[in-house]
Amino acid sequence: MKQVVNGLQLFGKSLFAPILILPIIGLFIAFGNVFGNGNLAQYVPLLENPIIQNIGKFISSSAVSILQNLALIFAVGIPIGLAKKDKGYAALTGLVTFVIFINAMHQVLNLSERLVPAEEMQISGQAMVLNVQVLEMGVFAGILIGALVGVLHNKYCDTEFKGVFSIYSGHRFVAILAIPSAMVLGALAAEFWPIVQNGITALANGIRSLGDFGFLIYGFLERILIPTGLHHLVYTPFLYTELGGTTTVAGEVVHGARNIYFAEMADPSVAVLSSTVNWDARGLAKMFGLIGAALAMYVTADKNKKAMAKAILLPAAVTSFLLGVTEPIEFAFLFTAPILFFIHAVLAGTGMMLLNVFGVHAIGANGVIDFLLYNLPLGTEKSNWPMFIVVGLIMFAAYFIIFRFLILKLNLKTPGREEGTEETVQPAEVQTKGNAAAGSPLGETIVTALGGSGNIENVDNCYTRLRLVLKDPNAVDEQLLKETGSKGVIKSGNNVQVVYGLNVKSVRDQVDQKLGGLNYENV
């Protein structure tokens, strides 16, 4: 079981490379939509100018094109996340292997005379990918190839041959193995993907048959798995595959809540957004719920410790509200009051269910900045975004009342309620990359707390966490890590995650420098 969990954590981490770039694409789509759709012209007359509207349409249409190539993004991005070294070569192999894969599938369909005319592709489950007609696998094709290349790269990139065969060593040997593997997988996909697709369709229909309750379960699972790092495996399929819905926009079949939202947002002929976008409304708890939780923890803090509680909770709450980064505030009560985290997960799911009940179709994956940029240009009729705020205020009140009641009733040790009167240790100052020396005190302290450089096999980081593979996880000094600014430590087998928040990149740089730069690029 530990090996399974470790494998899932590693795979979940590998999704960061493509997932973190896609919101940037979304921002460009939203930015172009601000100038291109004319809905804001009544407030800003300058936006009525046809030249400005054309520029907006140019930006959004250019960015939307990435949605037709998501499989390629994952095929290249996942090997970057999985590779322990030589990430660039892993990405290149992923690109080559994906092209081989789709062409192998095309050849099998062609030789068996199963290719259909262009006008019949949609109803026959076929599509054009990189100008190659294949079965419509969507992002699953990229995930499959990315995982294959990542595994082969880690296992065989150190293979060395001697003599005349030495040119085929290392990453070249990985390509030698990956290319025929892709051919075989392409042939198998041509034969068996329709069966898999039927299973995915049945699962999607089953989830949708749950109606409002399905959103509650989804929201609960997405939050409750945060400590394990496996929450990415919950929301990613809903955002980018058929599980999150399928619709036709401007003659193109679009799969996944996030993709459908961006496609419908950029299409002025769409009067009302699909309800599928509610799978991407995870920001409700981030923008409103956790703010109520933070306020409840602050008002229940001991009088002589309110300043300390404020120092912890205020920046964490602001980060959650503005950017949707929740780990700093969630880890403030996860370990000391786990029942609150369970309640948090239930309330997060409840909020998503309420959005569906009230017919709110506004995207809200992250903080208020993204929320305003994505939804304001659409107008109120297309997304009903004002109701998102109303539901958010309801969730704010629910979080505050329930958290405050449980903290006082159960005497939970949230920030400012800890036993003892000793002063809390202030986190060590985090140096920037430009000023950090190879032997920076912070990097040295963290490496020492992790059991020394000899105990560290691999260092990586995601958006908020330092992710490590250690020989002996029991050698970790959690108290010493806390003194460096850590918000919490999660162990699963040899995988250890240390939560730092948005400054994790700076922390990672200093750890790498202390280790002599022998670790690998961040995800």
Summary of the structure (lengths in Angstrom):
residues: 523
radius of gyration: 24.5
end to end distance: 25.7
largest distance: 78.1
contacts: 1868
relative contact order: 0.10
helix: 66%
strand: 7%
